[in-house]
Amino acid sequence: MRSLIKTYKMADARIEVLRDISLDVFCGQFIAVCGASGTGKTTLLNLISGLDKPTSGSIVVFGEELTEKNEDFLSELRCNKIGFVFQTYNLVSTLTVAENIAFPMEWSRKTQTEMEERVSKLLDSLGMQHRLNHFPAQLSGGEQQRVALARALANDPPLVLADEPTGNLDAVNAQRIIDILRMLKDKSKTVIVSTHDERIIQFADQTFCLENGRLANKIV
């Protein structure tokens, strides 16, 4: 990221959410981003994934300048190389748990057998096998969060972005997520997490804090 600025226009006002953000994240790094609510953590992850575009500045992911790419390219990138765990889950209400997780794999043209095996493995790791055929509305918020994580990992992406992944979970299920994030770190995945969870921050390679739209290295 180089000199990223993100400004939103609301009525006659302009709100500068991110100001002059520059950062290098290397393959295999685990980065934690902290900061109070409304400081731009979600916006930053949206820019990295290409879900949003900066007002100015540049962002290069896997050697590609995202601000120059069209939505078809960005969709393909997110499907195959970026797993995004949304804070608001973003599950498809008309699909079952298994179908939600399999959805990215269908775009990647996986076989039915490959999809079923991957879905089963992910749900087993999250203690969710018994929810295989349930719909999102039949799940608690914590269960939906775990399904969102499984979907993000479906295509085994090299980059994982997670927005407050333990924010809606009880202690036991939060630890499940933390264990998976630690596993991703051990597998040398590149992981960027927005979080207030000290248990995640403790094993991050670097922690940055957003304040007044600016990113600073956290002093421990």
C-alpha positions in Angstrom: 0.0 0.0 0.0 1.3 3.4 -0.9 -0.2 6.7 0.3 -3.7 5.3 0.5 -6.5 7.8 1.2 -10.1 6.9 1.4 -12.7 9.6 1.7 -16.5 9.3 1.8 -18.9 12.1 0.8 -22.0 12.4 3.0 -24.3 15.2 2.0 -22.1 18.3 2.0 -19.4 16.8 4.2 -16.3 14.8 3.3 -15.1 12.2 5.8 -11.5 11.1 5.5 -11.5 7.6 6.9 -7.9 6.6 5.9 -5.1 9.1 5.6 -1.8 8.4 3.8 -1.6 4.7 4.6 1.7 3.1 3.4 2.5 -0.5 4.4 4.3 -3.6 3.1 3.0 -7.0 4.0 5.2 -9.9 3.0 4.1 -13.5 2.1 3.6 -15.6 5.2 3.2 -12.7 7.6 0.4 -12.6 10.2 -0.6 -8.9 10.7 -3.1 -7.7 13.3 -4.8 -4.3 12.9 -6.4 -2.8 16.0 -8.2 0.4 16.8 -11.5 1.7 18.1 -14.7 1.2 16.2 -15.1 3.5 13.3 -11.3 4.0 12.8 -11.3 2.4 9.3 -10.2 -1.2 10.0 -13.0 -2.7 7.8 -12.4 -0.1 5.1 -8.7 -1.1 5.0 -9.6 -4.8 4.5 -12.1 -3.9 1.8 -9.4 -2.0 -0.1 -6.9 -4.9 0.2 -9.5 -7.3 -1.2 -10.6 -4.9 -4.0 -14.1 -4.7 -2.7 -13.6 -0.9 -2.5 -11.2 1.4 -4.2 -9.1 4.2 -2.6 -9.8 7.8 -3.3 -6.1 8.1 -4.1 -2.9 6.1 -3.7 -2.0 2.6 -4.9 -2.4 -1.0 -3.6 -0.6 -3.9 -5.1 -1.7 -7.5 -4.2 0.2 -10.5 -5.7 1.9 -8.1 -8.1 -1.3 -6.6 -9.4 -2.2 -2.9 -9.0 -5.8 -3.3 -7.9 -6.9 0.3 -8.6 -6.5 -0.4 -12.3 -8.5 -3.7 -12.5 -12.1 -4.2 -13.5 -14.6 -6.1 -11.4 -14.3 -9.4 -13.3 -10.6 -9.5 -12.5 -11.2 -8.6 -8.9 -13.9 -11.2 -8.5 -11.6 -13.9 -9.9 -8.8 -12.7 -7.5 -11.1 -12.9 -4.5 -12.4 -16.3 -5.5 -9.0 -18.0 -5.9 -6.5 -16.1 -3.9 -8.2 -14.1 -1.1 -10.4 -15.5 1.6 -12.5 -12.8 3.4 -14.2 -13.4 6.7 -16.8 -10.7 7.0 -17.8 -9.3 10.4 -21.4 -9.4 9.2 -21.0 -12.9 7.9 -22.6 -12.2 4.4 -23.9 -15.8 4.1 -26.5 -16.5 1.3 -29.8 -17.0 3.2 -31.2 -19.4 0.6 -28.3 -21.8 0.7 -27.5 -24.4 3.3 -24.3 -24.3 5.4 -22.7 -26.8 3.0 -23.8 -24.9 -0.1 -22.5 -21.6 1.3 -19.1 -23.1 1.9 -19.1 -24.9 -1.5 -20.1 -21.8 -3.4 -16.5 -20.4 -4.0 -15.4 -23.9 -5.1 -18.1 -24.1 -7.7 -16.6 -20.9 -9.3 -13.2 -22.6 -9.2 -14.7 -25.6 -11.0 -13.9 -28.2 -8.3 -15.5 -31.6 -8.7 -18.5 -32.6 -6.5 -16.3 -35.0 -4.6 -13.6 -32.4 -4.0 -16.2 -30.0 -2.7 -17.9 -32.5 -0.4 -14.6 -33.6 1.1 -13.4 -30.0 1.6 -16.7 -28.9 3.2 -16.7 -31.9 5.5 -13.1 -31.2 6.6 -13.8 -27.6 7.3 -17.0 -28.2 9.2 -15.3 -30.9 11.3 -12.5 -28.5 12.3 -15.0 -26.0 13.4 -17.3 -28.4 15.2 -20.1 -27.7 12.8 -20.8 -31.0 11.1 -24.2 -31.3 12.7 -25.2 -28.0 10.9 -24.4 -29.3 7.4 -27.9 -28.9 6.0 -29.1 -26.0 8.1 -29.8 -22.5 6.7 -28.2 -19.3 8.1 -31.4 -18.2 9.8 -31.3 -21.4 11.8 -27.8 -20.6 13.2 -26.7 -18.4 16.0 -24.5 -15.5 15.3 -21.4 -17.4 16.5 -22.3 -20.3 14.2 -22.7 -18.1 11.2 -19.3 -16.6 12.0 -17.7 -20.1 11.9 -19.5 -20.9 8.6 -18.2 -17.5 7.2 -14.6 -18.6 8.1 -15.1 -22.0 6.5 -16.3 -20.4 3.3 -13.3 -18.0 3.3 -11.0 -21.0 3.5 -12.8 -23.2 0.9 -10.4 -22.6 -1.9 -7.3 -22.7 0.4 -6.4 -19.1 -0.5 -2.8 -17.8 0.1 -4.2 -14.5 1.6 -6.8 -14.5 4.4 -8.5 -11.3 5.6 -10.6 -11.5 8.7 -12.7 -8.7 10.2 -13.1 -9.2 14.0 -13.4 -13.0 13.5 -13.8 -13.7 17.3 -16.0 -10.7 18.0 -19.3 -12.6 18.3 -18.2 -15.9 19.8 -18.1 -17.4 23.3 -14.8 -18.4 24.8 -14.9 -22.0 23.5 -15.7 -21.2 19.9 -13.4 -18.1 19.9 -10.6 -20.5 20.8 -11.5 -22.7 17.8 -11.1 -19.7 15.5 -7.9 -18.7 17.1 -6.5 -22.2 16.7 -7.3 -22.1 13.0 -5.7 -18.7 12.6 -2.6 -20.0 14.3 -2.7 -23.0 12.0 -2.8 -20.7 9.0 0.2 -18.8 10.3 2.1 -22.1 10.8 1.2 -23.0 7.2 2.8 -19.7 6.1 -0.4 -18.2 4.8 -0.5 -14.4 4.7 -3.1 -13.3 7.2 -4.4 -9.8 8.0 -6.9 -9.6 10.9 -8.7 -6.6 12.4 -9.2 -7.5 16.0 -9.4 -6.4 19.6 -8.6 -9.9 20.8 -5.3 -9.9 22.7 -5.0 -13.7 22.2 -4.7 -13.1 18.4 -2.5 -10.0 18.8 -0.1 -12.0 21.0 1.0 -14.3 18.1 0.9 -11.7 15.3 4.2 -11.0 13.6 3.3 -7.3 13.6 0.4 -5.3 15.1 -0.7 -1.9 13.8 -3.2 0.5 15.3 -5.5 2.8 13.3 -6.1 6.2 14.9 -7.4 9.3 13.2 -7.1 7.5 9.9 -3.4 6.8 10.3 -1.6 3.5 10.8 1.1 3.2 13.4 3.2 0.2 14.6 1.9 -0.8 18.0 4.6 -0.5 20.7 4.4 -3.5 23.0 
